[in-house]
Each structure stands twice: as structure tokens, then as C-alpha cells.
Amino acid sequence: MYLASQPEELDLGPSLTEESGPDDVELALRLSKDQREQAAELIGEFADVFQETPGEARGVVHRIKTPPGQVIRESWRRIPQRLQSRIKAEIEMMLEKGVICRSHSDWRSPIVVVPKLDGKIHLCVDFRKVNAVAKFDAYPMPRVDELVENIGKARYISTLDLTKGYWQVPLAPEDQEKTAFATPWGLLQFQRMPFGLHGAAATFQRLMDRVLAPHMDYAAAYIDDIIYTEEWANHLQALRAVIHDLRRKAPGCVKKGQEEPPNPIEFEVMKIFLGSYMKNYLQ
């Protein structure tokens, strides 16, 4: 997301998204030659941070607090034959990366397969019944309107997108069995925090807020980490400071990037965003 009070004057710093290494980071075309060289030098300095495999965050663990003796066990759903090879490949990748492991749990939730536009799949687990008995985490999430105000007059904005960010957060060993899910190839459970779990967003936001706490004057966490400054020299310093702390607390964690901001093409979405923002200024 790229936001600025004066978008026609906005210059974009490095935006780190997708998977790969530092050589794949693209720099904004609007940067000068010197600025691009300086940004490339900074990215090379932290080459070990830009990895395809998610790192493991330090000092954080996700817990699933449920009533003593509570067990959720659902029937597993049939998977269409045409999807099975892709699902199996996804499961094998997750096993290899240590995201999941084989399970002997009494718990069992069904999987849900979400097709992507590129023909790949997103493997999800339907945790609704687990969430219904899990304790609520009331950690506050950021407000878009406050983020817009904080960015204010920033001319340089970069976003840092963590490689499979949720998978960088370990699950408490005693709670891993609660994430068990059924497949045609047996019962599996998560060792890293999956999407769809009640409280997962709160745990991730708490982690990012803690990482960015020393940098709150020029950085914020909202889906991606956003770094914003008025001056280029300050922007490089801010990027270096934030990436340095990410290296310490979640090594090998940042994805590669694409710079140019997307053009708004969905009128209804823009109407909702602008209406939500402008309502604060209407009497």
C-alpha cells in the first residue's frame, strides 16, 4: 500500500515483496541514479535477510487457549481428484519447511482448498469450531486513518513484506495438536502459526509492533511494514535500522520487491476508502 498526502510528489523507496534474494529487489524508477545505487548497496548489506524460506521469529510464540478437556473433532471433507496432486505437493513443501508435521492428535479440522488465479492453490484449514472455543485475544489492530495521518508529508515510502509472515511464528508445543487437520495422506498438525486461527492476527501484530517500537517515528506495521520519511538520507537510515532489527528477531525473513504503486482500478473500493477517510472531516 502506498499512501501520501501529495502523491504527485511521492518518490518510492525499495518495496520488498514476493520470494527470492536481494538481486531480485526492484527499485522505483522515480529514484535518481545515485539513490538507486545507495538503495542497492543497502540491500546488498543485508543479503542474508532476503530469503525464500521463512525464518523463525525470536521471543514470540502463539498459544491457543481452550477449556481443559475440550476436544474438537470434525469429519474430514472429500477432496476432488483433480486437486489432489497439487494439495499433496503443497503438503510435502510444508513438511519440508517444518511448517507442519505428522500428528497423533485427538483434534481434527477439515481442510479448505482455495484456487489462485495463477492455477496454484492456497491450502487452508477450517478452524471455525476450534476458534469458537478458543480464548479471544483483544490486542488492538492499527487504524488506516491514523496511518494516513502519520505518513503525512512523507515523500519516500518503502514496504517490507515478510516471507510467509505467519509461518515465522512458532506454535506453543502444547497447542500444536489443536491445529490437526485430516488429509488423504493422514493426520497432520502445524508447528508454525497458520492463517485462520483465532488470535493469529493479534499475535503477528504484537510481534511487529514490538520489532518496530524503537522506530515508531518513521515506521508502522499494517499488513506490511511501512517506512516513511521526507528526506532520502533519513529514509536510508530508517530502512537500515528496521532491517537490522528484523535480522536480529526473524533472520532470513524478508521477501523481494516491486516498486511502482498499483493504479486504483476498482471504483467501488476507492469510494469506500475515501468515504471512510473523509467522514472524519464532515460535520
Residue frames relative to the residue before (quaternion, step in Angstrom):
aa qw qx qy qz dx dy dz
M 1.0000 0.0000 0.0000 0.0000 0.00 0.00 0.00
Y 0.1022 -0.7861 0.6079 0.0454 3.57 -0.90 0.95
L 0.0225 0.8098 -0.5817 0.0731 3.58 -0.65 1.11
A 0.1853 0.7661 -0.6060 0.1074 3.57 -1.04 0.75
S 0.5298 -0.6399 0.4489 0.3291 3.54 -1.09 0.65
Q 0.7712 0.1834 -0.1139 0.5988 3.58 1.21 -0.53
P 0.1442 -0.8591 0.4827 0.0902 3.60 0.43 1.19
E 0.6115 0.5589 -0.3744 0.4166 3.61 1.07 -0.54
E 0.7068 0.4213 -0.2571 0.5068 3.60 1.23 -0.38
L 0.4870 0.7141 -0.4033 0.3005 3.57 1.29 -0.09
D 0.1105 -0.7381 0.6615 0.0741 3.54 -1.05 0.87
L 0.2855 -0.7905 0.5244 0.1360 3.55 -0.86 0.97
G 0.3170 -0.7262 0.5826 0.1808 3.53 -0.93 0.96
P 0.7598 -0.3546 0.2476 0.4856 3.60 -1.22 -0.20
S 0.0993 -0.7644 0.6344 0.0582 3.55 -1.04 0.81
L 0.1764 -0.8417 0.5084 0.0432 3.56 -0.41 1.24
T 0.2101 0.7708 -0.5645 0.2073 3.54 -0.32 1.31
E 0.7262 0.3858 -0.3293 0.4641 3.56 -1.37 0.25
E 0.5299 -0.6388 0.4656 0.3070 3.56 -1.33 -0.11
S 0.5209 0.6205 -0.5139 0.2819 3.55 -1.20 0.65
G 0.6375 -0.5501 0.3883 0.3745 3.55 -1.23 -0.45
P 0.7740 -0.3935 0.2359 0.4364 3.57 -1.32 0.00
D 0.6109 0.5681 -0.3630 0.4152 3.62 1.07 -0.58
D 0.6715 0.5061 -0.2926 0.4553 3.59 1.21 -0.43
V 0.4932 0.6524 -0.4454 0.3644 3.60 1.22 -0.09
E 0.2161 -0.7765 0.5822 0.1072 3.55 -0.77 1.07
L 0.2717 -0.7710 0.5594 0.1374 3.56 -1.02 0.85
A 0.6165 -0.5877 0.3814 0.3593 3.55 -1.07 0.78
L 0.4972 -0.6713 0.4688 0.2871 3.54 -0.96 0.92
R 0.6384 0.5541 -0.3279 0.4216 3.58 1.16 -0.53
L 0.5326 0.6015 -0.4265 0.4155 3.60 1.21 -0.09
S 0.5072 -0.6217 0.4941 0.3348 3.58 -1.15 0.59
K 0.6872 -0.4659 0.3463 0.4368 3.57 -1.28 0.24
D 0.6637 0.5015 -0.3072 0.4622 3.59 0.90 -0.90
Q 0.6543 0.5125 -0.3153 0.4580 3.58 0.96 -0.84
R 0.6460 0.5147 -0.3211 0.4634 3.58 0.98 -0.82
E 0.6502 0.5091 -0.3160 0.4670 3.58 0.99 -0.81
Q 0.6567 0.5067 -0.3091 0.4652 3.58 0.97 -0.82
A 0.6525 0.5024 -0.3143 0.4723 3.58 1.00 -0.81
A 0.6466 0.5191 -0.3190 0.4590 3.59 0.99 -0.84
E 0.6310 0.5294 -0.3258 0.4641 3.58 1.05 -0.77
L 0.6483 0.5126 -0.3150 0.4665 3.58 0.98 -0.83
I 0.6535 0.5137 -0.3128 0.4595 3.58 0.94 -0.90
G 0.6505 0.5142 -0.3148 0.4619 3.57 1.02 -0.80
E 0.5945 0.5834 -0.3468 0.4313 3.56 1.13 -0.68
F 0.7723 0.2812 -0.1424 0.5515 3.58 1.12 -0.70
A 0.1196 0.8485 -0.5083 0.0857 3.58 1.09 0.73
D 0.6496 0.5447 -0.3236 0.4202 3.59 1.03 -0.73
V 0.6096 0.5760 -0.3528 0.4148 3.59 1.20 -0.42
F 0.7027 0.4595 -0.2616 0.4760 3.58 1.10 -0.72
Q 0.1726 0.8119 -0.5217 0.1970 3.55 -0.08 1.33
E 0.5054 -0.6385 0.4925 0.3072 3.55 -1.21 0.55
T 0.7038 0.4166 -0.2522 0.5172 3.57 1.10 -0.70
P 0.4628 -0.6957 0.4626 0.2964 3.62 -0.75 0.94
G 0.4099 -0.6852 0.5439 0.2582 3.55 -1.09 0.74
E 0.4392 -0.6592 0.5241 0.3127 3.56 -1.29 -0.23
A 0.4084 -0.7291 0.4999 0.2276 3.55 -0.63 1.16
R 0.3213 -0.7566 0.5446 0.1669 3.55 -1.04 0.83
G 0.8273 0.2645 -0.1807 0.4614 3.54 -1.10 0.69
V 0.7101 0.3594 -0.2708 0.5415 3.60 1.17 0.42
V 0.0329 0.7682 -0.6388 0.0251 3.56 -1.15 0.67
H 0.3370 -0.7355 0.5478 0.2129 3.58 -1.01 0.78
R 0.1416 -0.7922 0.5917 0.0475 3.56 -0.93 0.97
I 0.2079 -0.7408 0.6266 0.1236 3.54 -1.19 0.66
K 0.1140 -0.8283 0.5479 0.0272 3.56 -0.12 1.30
T 0.0589 0.7969 -0.5926 0.1015 3.56 -0.59 1.22
P 0.6435 -0.5249 0.3746 0.4123 3.63 -1.19 0.41
P 0.5788 -0.5890 0.4285 0.3667 3.63 -1.04 0.71
G 0.8186 0.2442 -0.1902 0.4838 3.57 -0.97 0.87
Q 0.5157 0.6501 -0.4115 0.3769 3.60 1.27 -0.12
V 0.0389 0.7750 -0.6297 0.0374 3.57 -0.97 0.91
I 0.1634 -0.7601 0.6225 0.0895 3.57 -0.98 0.90
R 0.0829 0.7919 -0.5969 0.0982 3.57 -0.68 1.12
E 0.0465 -0.8196 0.5703 -0.0278 3.56 -0.43 1.27
S 0.5665 -0.5530 0.4778 0.3807 3.53 -1.29 0.38
W 0.3687 -0.7246 0.5269 0.2478 3.56 -0.98 0.73
R 0.4396 -0.7364 0.4736 0.2004 3.51 -1.08 0.87
R 0.5584 -0.6127 0.4533 0.3276 3.50 -1.14 0.74
I 0.2473 -0.7585 0.5892 0.1274 3.55 -1.05 0.86
P 0.4948 -0.6642 0.4640 0.3141 3.63 -0.77 0.94
Q 0.5840 -0.6201 0.4050 0.3322 3.56 -0.97 0.89
R 0.6566 0.5469 -0.3128 0.4146 3.58 0.99 -0.85
L 0.7074 0.4474 -0.2578 0.4827 3.60 1.21 -0.42
Q 0.5080 0.7138 -0.4049 0.2618 3.56 1.18 -0.45
S 0.6523 0.5171 -0.3383 0.4389 3.61 0.92 -0.79
R 0.6670 0.4903 -0.3037 0.4716 3.59 1.01 -0.79
I 0.6367 0.5170 -0.3297 0.4676 3.58 1.04 -0.75
K 0.6475 0.5208 -0.3199 0.4552 3.56 0.95 -0.86
A 0.6426 0.5172 -0.3216 0.4648 3.60 0.99 -0.82
E 0.6430 0.5170 -0.3180 0.4671 3.59 1.01 -0.80
I 0.6568 0.5098 -0.3047 0.4646 3.58 0.97 -0.87
E 0.6508 0.5128 -0.3179 0.4609 3.58 0.96 -0.84
M 0.6276 0.5228 -0.3325 0.4714 3.60 1.06 -0.73
M 0.6737 0.4963 -0.2945 0.4616 3.59 0.93 -0.90
L 0.6212 0.5232 -0.3341 0.4783 3.59 1.09 -0.67
E 0.6626 0.5218 -0.3005 0.4454 3.56 0.94 -0.93
K 0.7181 0.4362 -0.2422 0.4852 3.58 1.02 -0.82
G 0.4995 -0.6809 0.4156 0.3378 3.60 1.26 -0.07
V 0.3854 0.7243 -0.4833 0.3055 3.57 1.23 0.37
I 0.7830 0.1082 -0.0432 0.6111 3.58 1.09 -0.77
C 0.1149 -0.7703 0.6196 0.0979 3.55 -1.33 0.16
R 0.6464 -0.4889 0.3979 0.4299 3.58 -1.28 0.17
S 0.1875 -0.8215 0.5365 0.0474 3.57 -1.03 0.79
H 0.1563 -0.7395 0.6454 0.1097 3.53 -1.34 0.56
S 0.2682 0.8217 -0.4634 0.1953 3.55 1.23 0.58
D 0.4641 -0.6285 0.5426 0.3085 3.56 -1.33 0.39
W 0.6113 0.5451 -0.3387 0.4631 3.57 1.28 -0.37
R 0.0684 0.7959 -0.6004 0.0371 3.57 -1.17 0.54
S 0.0290 -0.7747 0.6315 -0.0138 3.55 -0.86 1.06
P 0.4863 -0.6751 0.4669 0.2996 3.62 -1.12 0.55
I 0.4238 -0.6817 0.5266 0.2800 3.57 -1.19 0.47
V 0.1842 -0.7399 0.6379 0.1083 3.52 -1.32 0.50
V 0.2070 -0.7882 0.5714 0.0970 3.58 -0.82 1.01
V 0.1024 -0.7922 0.6011 0.0230 3.57 -0.73 1.12
P 0.3194 -0.7593 0.5325 0.1947 3.64 -0.49 1.14
K 0.2990 -0.7306 0.5851 0.1857 3.57 -1.12 0.73
L 0.6496 -0.5367 0.3715 0.3898 3.58 -1.24 0.40
D 0.6885 0.4811 -0.2853 0.4616 3.60 1.12 -0.60
G 0.6316 -0.5596 0.3252 0.4268 3.58 1.28 0.21
K 0.5718 0.5647 -0.3865 0.4526 3.57 1.26 -0.20
I 0.3729 -0.7209 0.5338 0.2374 3.57 -1.27 0.05
H 0.2589 -0.7046 0.6307 0.1968 3.51 -1.33 0.38
L 0.2328 -0.7961 0.5488 0.1043 3.56 -0.52 1.22
C 0.0151 -0.8050 0.5913 -0.0461 3.56 -0.60 1.19
V 0.2817 -0.7151 0.6059 0.2054 3.54 -1.32 0.25
D 0.3824 -0.7148 0.5400 0.2265 3.56 -0.95 0.90
F 0.0392 -0.8402 0.5395 -0.0366 3.56 -0.07 1.35
R 0.2884 0.8074 -0.4919 0.1514 3.62 1.17 0.23
K 0.6964 0.4552 -0.2929 0.4713 3.61 0.90 -0.80
V 0.5988 0.5250 -0.3554 0.4894 3.59 1.13 -0.57
N 0.6628 0.5160 -0.2993 0.4526 3.57 0.93 -0.91
A 0.6163 0.5820 -0.3431 0.4047 3.58 1.09 -0.72
V 0.7532 0.3476 -0.2034 0.5200 3.60 1.15 -0.56
A 0.5573 0.6154 -0.3878 0.4005 3.61 1.28 -0.10
K 0.5383 -0.6273 0.4620 0.3212 3.55 -1.14 0.70
F 0.4645 -0.7013 0.4777 0.2533 3.57 -0.97 0.95
D 0.2338 -0.7396 0.6157 0.1386 3.57 -1.08 0.81
A 0.2160 -0.8351 0.4999 0.0777 3.58 -0.40 1.25
Y 0.2716 0.7761 -0.5327 0.2005 3.62 1.14 0.39
P 0.4405 -0.7329 0.4471 0.2625 3.64 -0.73 1.00
M 0.3139 -0.7233 0.5874 0.1825 3.53 -1.11 0.79
P 0.5893 -0.6074 0.3943 0.3582 3.61 -1.11 0.60
R 0.3682 -0.7060 0.5640 0.2191 3.55 -1.25 0.54
V 0.5071 -0.6672 0.4569 0.2982 3.56 -0.91 0.96
D 0.6568 0.5261 -0.3314 0.4266 3.60 0.90 -0.85
E 0.6450 0.5027 -0.3251 0.4750 3.60 1.05 -0.69
L 0.6242 0.5347 -0.3359 0.4601 3.57 1.07 -0.75
V 0.6317 0.5323 -0.3279 0.4583 3.59 0.97 -0.86
E 0.6754 0.4890 -0.2929 0.4679 3.58 0.92 -0.89
N 0.6520 0.5235 -0.3210 0.4447 3.59 0.97 -0.81
I 0.6517 0.5163 -0.3232 0.4519 3.57 0.99 -0.81
G 0.0381 -0.8820 0.4696 0.0098 3.55 1.16 -0.70
K 0.8496 -0.1462 0.1402 0.4869 3.56 -0.65 -1.18
A 0.2833 0.7906 -0.5059 0.1968 3.61 1.18 0.31
R 0.2197 -0.7747 0.5814 0.1160 3.57 -0.98 0.90
Y 0.7488 0.2791 -0.1758 0.5749 3.59 1.20 -0.41
I 0.0299 0.7973 -0.5986 0.0716 3.55 -0.75 1.09
S 0.0205 -0.7723 0.6349 0.0041 3.57 -0.97 0.90
T 0.1730 -0.7594 0.6118 0.1380 3.55 -1.19 0.53
L 0.1867 -0.7532 0.6236 0.0940 3.54 -1.10 0.82
D 0.1001 -0.8017 0.5891 0.0121 3.55 -0.62 1.16
L 0.3452 -0.7606 0.5104 0.2043 3.59 -0.56 1.10
T 0.5178 -0.6337 0.4818 0.3135 3.55 -1.06 0.80
K 0.8113 -0.1927 0.0885 0.5448 3.57 -0.49 1.24
G 0.1257 -0.8853 0.4423 0.0699 3.51 0.83 1.15
Y 0.6619 0.5044 -0.3245 0.4496 3.60 0.87 -0.87
W 0.6578 0.5243 -0.3161 0.4388 3.58 0.99 -0.78
Q 0.5909 0.5645 -0.3781 0.4349 3.60 1.21 -0.12
V 0.6482 0.5009 -0.3096 0.4828 3.58 1.28 -0.24
P 0.3326 -0.7579 0.5206 0.2095 3.64 -0.58 1.06
L 0.3944 -0.6761 0.5696 0.2507 3.54 -1.25 0.59
A 0.5503 -0.5835 0.4734 0.3642 3.57 -1.08 0.68
P 0.5443 -0.6559 0.4030 0.3334 3.64 -0.74 0.98
E 0.6883 0.4935 -0.2942 0.4429 3.60 0.96 -0.83
D 0.7057 0.4423 -0.2638 0.4866 3.60 1.24 -0.28
Q 0.4644 0.7137 -0.4371 0.2896 3.59 1.21 -0.21
E 0.6283 0.5560 -0.3473 0.4189 3.60 1.00 -0.74
K 0.6047 0.5772 -0.3526 0.4206 3.61 1.17 -0.49
T 0.6750 0.4766 -0.2895 0.4831 3.59 1.26 -0.28
A 0.3377 0.7733 -0.4856 0.2286 3.61 1.25 0.15
F 0.0156 -0.7931 0.6087 -0.0155 3.56 -1.04 0.83
A 0.4380 -0.7253 0.4871 0.2118 3.53 -1.13 0.80
T 0.0050 -0.7682 0.6401 -0.0136 3.55 -1.12 0.81
P 0.6472 -0.4999 0.3791 0.4329 3.62 -1.21 0.15
W 0.7126 0.4324 -0.2419 0.4967 3.58 1.26 -0.33
G 0.7576 -0.3769 0.1848 0.4998 3.54 1.20 0.52
L 0.6126 -0.5433 0.4374 0.3717 3.52 -1.39 -0.09
L 0.0575 -0.7957 0.6027 -0.0174 3.55 -0.91 1.00
Q 0.0956 -0.7883 0.6028 0.0781 3.58 -1.21 0.36
F 0.5328 -0.6485 0.4534 0.3001 3.55 -1.21 0.56
Q 0.2193 -0.7286 0.6331 0.1426 3.50 -1.28 0.67
R 0.7114 0.3010 -0.2058 0.6008 3.55 1.35 -0.33
M 0.6334 -0.5784 0.3653 0.3617 3.56 -1.17 0.57
P 0.2238 -0.7954 0.5491 0.1254 3.62 -0.70 1.04
F 0.5782 -0.5171 0.4827 0.4065 3.54 -1.35 0.16
G 0.7427 0.4407 -0.2981 0.4066 3.54 -1.22 0.48
L 0.5815 0.5765 -0.3820 0.4285 3.57 1.23 -0.23
H 0.5164 -0.6257 0.4963 0.3091 3.53 -1.04 0.83
G 0.8052 0.2487 -0.1962 0.5014 3.58 -0.72 1.05
A 0.4760 0.6831 -0.4485 0.3251 3.61 1.21 -0.16
A 0.6517 0.5116 -0.3182 0.4608 3.59 0.93 -0.86
A 0.6455 0.5199 -0.3176 0.4606 3.58 1.02 -0.80
T 0.6425 0.5174 -0.3212 0.4651 3.59 0.97 -0.83
F 0.6796 0.4878 -0.2943 0.4620 3.57 0.91 -0.91
Q 0.6547 0.5041 -0.3156 0.4666 3.59 0.97 -0.83
R 0.6211 0.5395 -0.3340 0.4601 3.59 1.03 -0.78
L 0.6437 0.5219 -0.3119 0.4648 3.57 1.00 -0.87
M 0.7102 0.4597 -0.2771 0.4556 3.58 0.77 -1.01
D 0.6175 0.5327 -0.3504 0.4605 3.59 1.04 -0.68
R 0.6517 0.5102 -0.3151 0.4645 3.57 1.03 -0.76
V 0.6458 0.5167 -0.3178 0.4636 3.58 0.99 -0.85
L 0.7638 0.3953 -0.1943 0.4718 3.56 0.93 -0.94
A 0.3774 0.7634 -0.4665 0.2391 3.61 1.24 -0.09
P 0.6978 0.4488 -0.3102 0.4641 3.68 0.86 -0.76
H 0.7303 0.4240 -0.2101 0.4927 3.59 1.26 -0.35
M 0.2877 0.8250 -0.4607 0.1562 3.58 1.24 0.31
D 0.5934 0.5819 -0.3735 0.4120 3.63 1.18 -0.35
Y 0.8177 0.1756 -0.0800 0.5424 3.60 1.17 -0.45
A 0.7493 0.3212 -0.2110 0.5393 3.62 1.20 0.19
A 0.0107 -0.7817 0.6234 -0.0117 3.53 -1.19 0.64
A 0.3180 -0.7317 0.5697 0.1975 3.55 -1.23 0.48
Y 0.2387 0.7204 -0.6259 0.1795 3.54 -0.73 1.14
I 0.7794 -0.1315 -0.0056 0.6125 3.56 0.01 1.42
D 0.7617 0.0466 -0.0200 0.6459 3.60 0.63 -1.14
D 0.5016 -0.5688 0.5240 0.3876 3.54 -1.34 0.08
I 0.1477 -0.8005 0.5791 0.0441 3.58 -0.84 1.00
I 0.0971 -0.7762 0.6223 0.0268 3.55 -0.83 1.06
Y 0.0278 0.8258 -0.5575 0.0800 3.60 -0.69 1.05
T 0.0893 0.7854 -0.6058 0.0908 3.58 -0.91 0.96
E 0.5101 -0.6320 0.4877 0.3201 3.55 -1.31 0.28
E 0.7811 0.2889 -0.1412 0.5352 3.59 1.04 -0.77
W 0.5682 -0.6328 0.4137 0.3249 3.58 -1.06 0.80
A 0.6420 0.5226 -0.3385 0.4475 3.61 0.90 -0.84
N 0.6567 0.4934 -0.3046 0.4822 3.57 0.98 -0.81
H 0.6203 0.5568 -0.3441 0.4322 3.57 1.08 -0.71
L 0.6460 0.5080 -0.3173 0.4732 3.58 0.96 -0.84
Q 0.6480 0.5129 -0.3155 0.4664 3.58 0.96 -0.84
A 0.6618 0.5076 -0.3045 0.4601 3.57 0.96 -0.87
L 0.6420 0.5181 -0.3222 0.4643 3.58 0.95 -0.86
R 0.6591 0.5146 -0.3112 0.4516 3.57 0.89 -0.95
A 0.6709 0.5065 -0.3033 0.4488 3.59 0.91 -0.88
V 0.6817 0.4836 -0.2947 0.4632 3.60 0.91 -0.90
I 0.6791 0.4773 -0.3036 0.4678 3.60 0.85 -0.92
H 0.5948 0.5626 -0.3592 0.4480 3.60 1.08 -0.67
D 0.6934 0.4564 -0.2826 0.4806 3.59 0.91 -0.85
L 0.6078 0.5277 -0.3570 0.4740 3.60 1.09 -0.60
R 0.6174 0.5439 -0.3452 0.4515 3.59 1.02 -0.76
R 0.6864 0.4906 -0.2882 0.4529 3.61 0.94 -0.86
K 0.7970 0.3562 -0.1543 0.4628 3.57 0.91 -0.92
A 0.7877 0.0483 -0.0524 0.6119 3.61 1.24 -0.26
P 0.1088 -0.8529 0.5068 0.0626 3.61 0.47 1.19
G 0.8221 0.1865 -0.1564 0.5148 3.55 -1.08 0.77
C 0.4609 0.7663 -0.3438 0.2866 3.54 0.98 0.78
V 0.6975 0.5107 -0.2859 0.4133 3.62 1.10 -0.46
K 0.3909 -0.7227 0.5285 0.2137 3.54 -1.06 0.83
K 0.5947 -0.5730 0.4233 0.3725 3.56 -1.29 0.32
G 0.3775 -0.8098 0.4282 0.1355 3.58 -1.18 0.18
Q 0.1896 -0.7162 0.6561 0.1436 3.45 -1.43 0.21
E 0.3985 -0.8043 0.4060 0.1713 3.53 -0.71 1.09
E 0.7321 0.4870 -0.2971 0.3724 3.51 0.56 -1.17
P 0.4668 -0.6928 0.4679 0.2884 3.59 -0.85 0.93
P 0.5138 -0.6428 0.4588 0.3352 3.60 -1.02 0.69
N 0.4436 -0.6665 0.5255 0.2878 3.54 -1.09 0.70
P 0.4561 -0.6790 0.4890 0.3029 3.60 -0.92 0.81
I 0.0262 -0.8352 0.5488 -0.0245 3.59 -0.46 1.16
E 0.6753 0.4423 -0.3053 0.5050 3.60 1.18 -0.24
F 0.3497 -0.7873 0.4727 0.1855 3.53 -0.19 1.34
E 0.6607 0.5208 -0.3236 0.4331 3.60 0.89 -0.88
V 0.6366 0.5214 -0.3267 0.4649 3.58 1.03 -0.78
M 0.6555 0.5002 -0.3105 0.4730 3.58 0.94 -0.87
K 0.6334 0.5417 -0.3316 0.4421 3.57 1.01 -0.81
I 0.6510 0.5108 -0.3104 0.4679 3.58 1.00 -0.86
F 0.6697 0.5042 -0.3064 0.4509 3.59 0.89 -0.94
L 0.6952 0.4714 -0.2839 0.4625 3.58 0.82 -0.99
G 0.6399 0.5246 -0.3283 0.4556 3.57 1.02 -0.75
S 0.6482 0.5172 -0.3125 0.4634 3.56 1.01 -0.84
Y 0.6799 0.4858 -0.2885 0.4674 3.59 1.02 -0.81
M 0.7325 0.4622 -0.2494 0.4331 3.59 0.79 -1.04
K 0.5402 0.6443 -0.4142 0.3486 3.61 1.12 -0.48
N 0.6116 0.5733 -0.3484 0.4194 3.58 1.17 -0.56
Y 0.7261 0.4155 -0.2298 0.4973 3.58 1.24 -0.40
L 0.5766 0.5763 -0.3770 0.4396 3.58 1.29 0.15
Q 0.3757 -0.7220 0.5386 0.2179 3.56 -1.01 0.82
